[in-house]
Amino acid sequence: MVQIITLIAIAVLVAVDQLIKYIVSLKLIGAGTVVAIPGFIGWYYAENTGASFSILTGKVNFLIVITAIIILLGLVYLLYKKTKFNLMYIGVALALAGGIGNLIDRISRGFVIDYIRTLFMDFPIFNFADCLICVGAALMVIYTIIDLVRECKTKKVKDNE
């Protein structure tokens, strides 16, 4: 049951990502930076043919293949591994939603639509799917650290017995 709810949540997040990108493509092309919160954040239409921070620019087919493989592995993890609903599970689901959202862009457009521009520092333009990927990755790292600490404590207790 958890897997079905997770797949629905992933589908909803992907739909939200695609809806935002659709609206952005209608409203922001050629508009320059539209300030949302002065000095903090704005909206700006950008086409990214690379990955995060525009690495691998122009390598769309390579990115499609790699992203598809990672998504398949993530889905196998969520659907077939006997895992508890925890930070790792949520992290994988969020990262999958973001990956799928950007994969749809790469396949359908040949680029990913980015639109969130930070105004308080020089930072690459990004999108909602990128946020999902980053939050998902952070949750996976946090889970891994907690798990390692827990494992070390358990080992220490066993060694002291």
Order of alpha helices (4+ residues) and beta strands (2+ residues): alpha-beta-beta-alpha-alpha-beta-alpha
